[in-house]
Every structure is written in C-alpha cells, then in structure tokens.
Amino acid sequence: MAKKISVGIDLGGTNIRAAIVDENGAVLVREKMKTPREGGAQRIIHSIVSIMHAVLRLSKNSSKDIDGMGIGMPGPLNSETGQIAFMPNVSGFDSYPARREIEKQSGVRTVILNDADAAAIGEHRCGAAKGKNRFVMLTLGTGLGSSIVIGGKPWAGQDGYSTEMGHIPIFNSEDMCSCRKRAHSESRLSIQGLFTDYSNQKGSHLQKQSFTVQSLFELARKGDPVASGVVERYAEALGRVICVAAIMLNIRFFVVGGGISSSFDILKHTVYQVIDKYGFPPLTDNIVIRKSYLENDAAVIGAGLFVLTDS
Ligand SMILES: [Zn+2]
C-alpha cells in the first residue's frame, strides 16, 4: 500500500517553507519563498495556497493524493477551532478563521498549529527529542517560539493556546517587543533585538540589507568586541528563559531550533553559565540543551505529521 502523504507548511517571519511529507517524516520535496511583508492576512493565505500547489507540482501529485495540509503559524491560535487570536507584525489576523479560509481557497483539509509546536512534533518523532516524552522546544529565529511537550504532545492551555515564552516580561527594559509591549523576552531574543542592540552599541543606524544575523555572528566569532557583547546578551537572555521554564516545569531537556540555533556553539557557554548563576537547584541542575537535528525542516515535518496522525 502506498504511504500516506501530506503537505507541511511553516509560516515564518522571514520565509514560508513547504514540503511533501510521508508518514515516517521523510521529506519528498521542499520549497520556500519569502514571507510577504505587505498585504496582511489575505496575501499570506494566498502565498500558503500557492506554495502548496508548488510542492504538489514538484512531487507530481494532485491535491487528491494528499491526506491534508498542516500549517505551523506564529502567535496564539487554537488548533481545534482553526482560529488565530492575532499574529504579531501581520495585520488582518485578529480573531481570524484561518483554517476555514485556507480550506475554502485550497480545497484541501487543513490543520493549523503553533509553529513551535510543529517543530517540537518534528523533533520528537524523528529528530533531537526522539524518545523524550517531556521536553521544551525553543525556536530562535525572527522571534522566540516555544513549545512544552508533556506525554509526547505539545501542551495546550485553557483557550487552546500553546506557551509563549517569547513574551515573558523578565527584563527591566524599554525595548519594544514584536507584540508592541515592552520588557518581553522576545525584545532581546529576536533578529530585531540583535540589530537594535548592535546599532545602539555602534551609535549608528544599520543598513539591514547589508547586515545580517550571519554577519553579526561571524564578527563575534572573529572576536569583534561589539558583536561579541551583543551575542553575549542574547545568550544571557536565552539562559534566563531556560531557567524560567526549568523552574516552572521541572523539565531538564531542551531543544533549540530556528535559524539562530545554527550558532548555538558560541551561545552555549554563556547560556549554561547563566543557568548556573540564576538557576534554582536541583531543578536547574544537569540541564541538557540539544541543537535541532531537523533544522529548517523541523516545523514542516511536524506540521505534515500532525495532519497525518493527530487530526
Ligand atoms: Zn511580546
């Protein structure tokens, strides 16, 4: 019998990624496009449907050959109702019936889930958290995503929402978060946070086109004192968030994913130092932080598997 397949999509702040995924979590084809900056919810939905068609074409399948589409999306949303509460930085998603709209436009059975939950499902089934039924996933990218897996499933709270550790008000800071509030962890643990810190230190406005996160980490690797300080503060913020999670949950196993996790080797030392300095033993003793195995595929695999096996 042919294996069941689905479309997995990861709607990120920078890219939309899509893949055809089979029931073992293997990626058959993949595609990506830039996330549209203008046009709000309608444009995003249109892009999702068009990238779905692109991976179907690439894999020579039609929408009838797939068992559905799973979409990992940022922000508070409810998988059961298919409704998004709101999406930071994108207009038009307030109380938005995303699942219904996408099904209407694509003609394909759709499930939406939090993007960090999608990444956690991917890592749990076939990545860095295989065999771990209790762990925390943190996605370090445009912002900070989080998922708490308990009993092998991502935790959903009273309103069906996942956890949002990017918005814990732990800093005595006036920096603006993507959600427009201040002092939140994501105001530092985000690409914008890195750029803001770097340009504040340099006392100049950065030309974002010519300055990337990769170039910042590259400068830090070469020992540039300003870049090293910025990376150090990012690592310190991450260490604090991990402390909060470990102390609240008594969970010791963490997986870090997302684009910035590829530089985890230079963050690691400070992260562990901060846990040691600010932690609460024994809850913060022997914490293990593992880098994502699936990297950029984690959320597309997790979203694709979720629609095949959990819905
Ligand atoms: Zn926030």
Residues whose N, C-alpha, C, O or C-beta is under 5 A from the ligand:
A	BS01	ZN	G166 H167 C177 S178 C179 K181 H184
